[in-house]
């Protein structure tokens, strides 16, 4: 049985971490889903996602299924996703667009892009207070295209957290239902 790596991407300020936390809670009883805790060279206690904080030296000594650098930090997805995928689970990970093509070469993937209107992105980035105005501008200007041929579903996160989370849970459920299952000729056919 082969699982599916669901890659969540989107600009800074789109609310990815908030919606992922809510979706993780909503799907806590569904053993089909596994949500990845990223390793980041960001100290613990800094606002944002719950992550595994490490130093640069510690990061360099670790092995990752996927890793990248962005905004002066290093990010890694642990290798244990490979066993979850082999067990047929739907592994959900927030990643940079820069690793989507690499991930698609190694794993079955589906992309969910979370975005918001530009003025809302700017407001959210300013409110979280992690970056100076120049860094916010750099984040807003960053635009990396997704590789062609990979399934992508776009969610606009411009409503309440509950509404955004419901949209993400629905998108994850659709991705799981549409995923081809190993050992069947017809993805719609059940065991």
C-alpha positions in Angstrom: 0.0 0.0 0.0 1.3 3.5 -0.9 0.3 6.6 0.9 0.3 10.2 -0.3 2.5 13.1 0.7 0.2 16.2 0.9 2.4 19.2 0.6 1.0 22.4 2.0 2.5 25.6 0.5 1.7 29.2 0.4 3.0 32.7 1.1 4.0 33.9 4.5 1.0 35.2 6.3 -1.5 33.0 4.6 -2.2 31.2 7.9 -0.8 27.8 7.0 0.4 27.0 10.6 -2.9 28.1 12.1 -5.0 26.0 9.7 -2.6 23.0 10.0 -2.9 23.1 13.7 -6.7 23.2 13.5 -6.8 20.4 10.9 -4.4 18.3 13.0 -6.9 18.6 15.9 -9.9 17.9 13.7 -8.4 14.8 12.2 -6.7 13.5 15.4 -9.0 10.4 15.5 -8.4 9.5 11.9 -5.3 7.2 11.7 -5.0 7.6 8.0 -3.5 11.1 8.5 0.0 11.9 9.9 1.0 15.6 10.4 4.7 16.3 10.2 6.5 18.3 12.9 9.3 20.1 11.0 12.8 20.6 12.3 13.8 24.3 12.0 16.9 26.3 13.0 14.5 28.7 14.9 14.6 28.8 18.7 11.8 27.4 20.7 9.2 29.8 21.9 9.2 32.0 18.8 5.7 32.6 17.6 4.6 30.3 14.8 4.3 26.5 14.5 5.3 24.0 17.1 8.6 22.7 15.6 11.6 20.8 16.7 14.2 23.6 17.3 17.9 22.9 16.5 21.1 24.8 16.0 22.8 25.0 12.6 25.3 22.4 13.7 22.6 20.0 14.9 20.7 20.5 11.7 23.8 19.7 9.6 24.2 16.4 11.5 20.6 15.2 10.9 19.2 13.3 7.9 15.9 14.5 6.3 13.5 13.2 3.7 13.4 16.9 2.4 15.2 20.0 3.5 15.5 23.6 2.3 16.6 27.0 3.3 14.4 30.1 3.4 14.3 33.5 5.2 17.7 32.8 6.9 16.5 29.5 8.4 16.9 25.8 7.6 13.9 23.5 7.5 13.7 19.7 7.5 11.1 17.0 7.1 12.1 13.9 9.0 12.8 10.6 7.3 10.0 8.8 9.3 7.5 10.0 6.6 8.9 7.2 4.4 7.5 4.5 6.8 4.2 6.4 7.1 3.9 6.5 3.3 4.8 2.8 3.0 2.1 2.1 5.5 -0.4 3.9 3.3 -0.9 7.0 5.4 -1.6 10.5 4.2 1.3 12.5 5.4 0.7 16.3 5.6 3.7 18.6 5.6 4.2 22.3 5.3 7.0 22.9 2.8 8.6 25.5 0.6 7.7 25.5 -3.1 11.4 25.0 -3.8 11.2 21.3 -2.7 7.9 20.4 -4.4 9.6 19.1 -7.6 12.1 17.0 -5.6 9.3 15.6 -3.4 7.3 14.7 -6.5 10.3 12.8 -7.9 10.6 10.7 -4.8 7.0 10.3 -3.4 3.4 10.4 -4.6 2.4 14.0 -3.9 -0.6 16.3 -3.9 -0.2 20.0 -3.2 -2.6 22.2 -1.3 -1.8 25.9 -1.7 -3.1 28.2 1.0 -3.2 31.8 0.1 -5.0 35.1 1.0 -5.4 38.5 -0.6 -2.2 40.6 -0.6 -3.5 43.2 1.8 -4.5 40.5 4.3 -1.0 38.8 4.0 0.7 42.1 4.7 -1.5 42.8 7.8 -1.0 39.3 9.2 2.8 39.5 8.7 2.9 42.9 10.5 0.7 41.7 13.3 2.9 38.6 14.1 5.9 41.0 14.7 8.7 38.5 13.8 10.1 40.6 10.9 11.1 44.2 10.2 9.1 46.0 7.5 11.8 45.3 4.9 11.7 41.6 5.7 7.9 41.6 5.4 8.2 43.3 1.9 10.7 40.6 0.9 8.4 37.8 2.0 5.5 39.4 0.1 7.6 39.8 -3.1 8.7 36.2 -3.0 6.9 34.2 -5.7 8.1 30.8 -6.8 6.0 28.9 -9.3 4.9 25.4 -8.7 6.2 22.7 -11.1 3.7 21.7 -13.8 1.9 18.4 -13.8 1.5 18.1 -10.0 -2.1 18.1 -8.6 -2.7 21.4 -6.8 -5.8 22.6 -4.9 -5.9 26.3 -3.9 -7.6 27.4 -0.7 -8.1 31.1 0.0 -7.9 31.7 3.7 -9.8 35.0 4.0 -12.4 34.1 6.6 -12.4 32.8 10.2 -10.0 30.2 11.5 -12.9 27.7 11.8 -13.9 28.3 8.2 -10.4 28.0 7.0 -9.8 24.9 9.0 -13.0 23.3 7.6 -11.8 24.1 4.1 -8.4 22.5 4.8 -9.9 19.4 6.3 -12.3 19.1 3.3 -9.3 19.4 0.9 -7.3 16.8 2.8 -10.3 14.4 2.7 -10.7 15.0 -1.0 -7.0 14.3 -1.6 -7.2 11.1 0.4 -10.3 9.9 -1.4 -8.8 10.7 -4.8 -5.4 9.0 -4.1 -4.8 5.9 -6.2 -4.3 2.9 -3.9 -1.6 0.4 -4.6 -2.8 -3.0 -5.9 -6.0 -1.7 -7.6 -6.5 -1.1 -11.3 -9.3 1.3 -10.6 -8.6 4.0 -8.0 -12.4 4.3 -7.4 -12.7 0.6 -6.6 -12.4 -0.4 -3.0 -10.5 -3.4 -1.8 
